[in-house]
Amino acid sequence: MLINGIKIADEILAELKKEMSDNNIELSLGAVLVGDDPEFKKFVDLKGRAANRAGIGFTVYKFPKEIDEDELKKNILEISNWSDGILVELPLPKHLNSQEVLSAIKVEKDVDVLSDDAQEMFYKDKSKVNPPAVEALKVIFEKYSVNLEGKKAAVFGQGILIGKPVSHWLEQKGAEVFRIRSITKNPERLSREADIVIAGVGKPGLIKGAVIKEGAVVIDYGYGKKDGKMVGDVDFRSVASVAGLITPVPGGMGPILIAAVLKNLIRLNSSNYK
């Protein structure tokens, strides 16, 4: 069964808009964009359009690629004073320490849950919100009644955006998690045993149907260009015939991730109106 991420995201945005209207609140999200890469700008624009549909203000703060790290951190602190939430579009230029920059975001404004303090709270199970990748997965599993207790999950990639937080959450929900990294031996064997396969590597076509268990749930966060087209880590054609549930790329996890960011903005500010 194909998971329609666009439809799910539309439902979330409609719910968020209603919540904003019912509580008569106005919120604004600030997006920090460093450099002029058209692909990064495109992702920021997608977030802006989604925010507009949910009735959320959205402002892009653009900075030159050569900006000094201390100057960027100073600007992030200033943006905090007039925004209800902040996100930094990644990746940042190589001369910047990404984690240092992300940690300039206050926990109560960190919609991506990427600052050191926000991550610490999440991994101690004290966070008010989930990382967007986790929240997006939670939404799908609730919608399709995926029970995690006692299930085996193979998570390809252990980055701070996808693999690491998703693996933690799955374990907290009772799943046995295979954390698959580039150094992992025999990842194919682990994948074949898994009831759930999650990809967040960024290598187009990495996962083939031959390593997927019949009826498995396959969630693809990856994206990249192949033959000029946007594709995921999962070789969709070979995997779709084996999987019980699968997300496409594009139109799968991407829209839900954006909706989850906006959901976090509202949750982080919920104490201000409830």
Secondary structure, DSSP 8 states (H G I E B T S, - for coil): -B--HHHHHHHHHHHHHHHHHHTT---EEEEEEES--HHHHHHHHHHHHHHHHTT-EEEEEEE-TT--HHHHHHHHHHHHHH-SEEEE-SS--TTS-HHHHHTTS-GGGBTT--SHHHHHHHHTT--SS--HHHHHHHHHHHHTT---TT-EEEEE---TTTHHHHHHHHHHTT-EEEEE-TT-S-HHHHHHH-SEEEE-S--TT-B-GGGS-TT-EEEE---EEETTEEE-SB-HHHHHTT-SEE--SSSSHHHHHHHHHHHHHHHHTGGGT-
